[in-house]
Amino acid sequence: MAKAEGQTGGQAIRDLGYRPYVGERLPAKHNSSVLLRHGLRRAWGSWLVKIAAFLCWLPPVIAMGIVGFDYWIRSQRPGMTEPIEAGVVLSSVYWWQMWLFVTMITLGAGSAVIAEDFQHKSFQFYFAKPVTRVQYLAGRISAVAIWVFCLLAIPGVLLVLVLVGSAEPDDRVANLGTILPALIQAGIVAVVASTASVGVSSLSKSRALTMTAWMLLFIVPHVLAVIVEAVADWEWLRLISIPALLDEMNDTLFKQPDENDIEWAHALPILAAVSIGGLSLAMSRLRRAEAIS
């Protein structure tokens, strides 16, 4: 009896035949948002990103403490000290954020992402129709860029609000105006760091190799530039250093003086070339990836 019932149930299942899909049909462009969410979750899986997310509040909190202490001193003894300039505080905090935490995010979430997918042969499934290579790359780069932007912009905006609240009445509008440079600098760092690190991740199938390559690209040219400038008093080698170029944009946006002849007009085209180069390198590598069509 049991055997007969099983055969009947199996026959009933086979008799169902083909049924059309019933449900909401989403356009192909919906894949971009799916890949972005997947990229954000995958980035959060890196312990380097977790460390950066939890510790990135230290520099802005310390800066807020300094600003609050300065405000207390001025309230106790008016005219004894000058208010802290908003540009000085924001420029310093962004410098620390870039060196301490942006490097962690790009190292953990950007510089190994394509290498890992090649190693695990994931492209055979990612590039199955209708997912395109452009959608895949946009999802990977956007995930890193969002993490970097939030790491800089959110503490930056909060710090601007503290600077506005602690400023003298005549300086509040000027301090509030620094919110735009803060957002612009966060956007520049996010675009350059994400495109460059993801581009480097396409150089090899070895995750360790691409992460090492990214650290060498980010740190070694800067160290060489600092040594040459200290020894030969020649600052133009800073043009090969991504951190130095970003720092030049940082000083320009926050109106901070510098002692070299390099201007934002020198730095911005090179940063744009770095971003375009990272995109081109990654796309060239993805075109050679296997796909199931």
PyMOL commands that set and color helices and strands:
alter all, ss='L'
color gray80, all
select helices_A, chain A and resi 2-14+30-44+47-55+58-76+86-110+113-119+123-126+133-166+169-176+179-200+207-232+235-240+242-253+264-287
alter helices_A, ss='H'
color red, helices_A
deselect
rebuild
show_as cartoon
